[in-house]
Amino acid sequence: MKRVLIICGTGIATSTVVAIKVREHLQEAGIEATVEQGKVMDLLHGDVNADLIVATTDVPSTVTVPVVRALPLLIGIGEEQVFAEIDKHLT
């Protein structure tokens, strides 16, 4: 099963909003994946155990996992493009 890591500055506020939307989308799309939340500090070592990162903040350049920018999921404009990019990485 694929693993999606939702990252924000503290791992609490905006990542929660994004995680809910991503979980709902994945369920509707029939994509099996676990969705977990974390903070950007968790990524500093560069070794990430995930197939995809969906981030509301900048991710360190040492991270080699694909990253999808999640700002549209917070503002509600461009959500479909973000979901399409998530789908591309997970299917």
C-alpha positions in Angstrom: 0.0 0.0 0.0 1.2 3.5 -0.9 2.1 6.0 1.9 1.3 9.7 1.6 2.8 12.1 4.0 1.0 15.5 4.5 3.5 18.1 5.7 3.0 21.6 7.1 5.1 23.8 9.4 4.0 22.2 12.7 2.2 19.0 11.6 -1.1 20.2 13.2 -3.2 22.9 11.5 -3.0 23.1 7.8 -1.9 19.4 7.4 -5.1 18.4 9.1 -7.2 20.2 6.6 -5.2 18.8 3.7 -5.1 15.3 5.1 -8.9 15.2 5.3 -9.3 16.4 1.7 -6.6 13.9 0.4 -8.2 11.0 2.3 -11.6 11.8 0.9 -10.2 12.2 -2.6 -8.3 8.9 -2.5 -11.4 7.1 -1.2 -13.5 8.5 -4.0 -10.9 7.7 -6.6 -10.5 4.1 -5.3 -6.8 4.6 -4.5 -5.5 2.6 -1.5 -3.0 4.6 0.5 -2.3 5.5 4.0 -2.3 9.2 4.8 -0.2 10.5 7.7 0.7 14.0 8.9 4.0 15.5 9.9 6.0 18.6 10.2 8.7 20.0 7.9 11.3 19.4 10.6 10.7 15.6 10.2 12.2 15.9 6.7 15.5 17.6 7.5 17.4 14.3 7.5 16.2 13.7 3.9 15.4 10.0 4.4 11.6 9.8 4.2 9.5 6.7 4.4 6.7 7.7 2.0 5.8 7.4 -1.6 4.5 10.9 -1.9 4.7 14.1 0.1 1.8 16.6 -0.1 3.1 19.9 1.4 1.8 23.2 2.4 5.3 24.5 3.0 8.7 24.3 1.4 10.3 20.9 1.6 14.1 20.6 2.0 16.0 19.9 -1.2 17.5 16.8 0.3 14.2 15.0 0.1 14.1 12.7 -2.9 10.4 11.7 -2.6 8.0 13.4 -5.1 6.4 16.5 -3.6 3.0 17.9 -4.5 2.2 21.5 -3.4 -1.0 21.6 -1.4 -1.8 25.3 -1.2 -4.7 25.0 -3.6 -6.3 22.5 -1.2 -6.3 25.3 1.4 -7.6 28.1 -0.8 -10.0 26.0 -2.9 -8.6 27.2 -6.3 -6.9 24.6 -8.4 -7.8 21.6 -6.3 -8.5 19.3 -9.3 -5.0 19.9 -10.6 -3.5 18.9 -7.2 -5.6 15.8 -7.1 -4.6 14.8 -10.6 -1.0 15.2 -9.7 -1.5 13.1 -6.5 -3.2 10.4 -8.7 -0.4 10.4 -11.2 2.1 9.6 -8.4 0.1 6.9 -6.7 -1.3 5.0 -9.7 
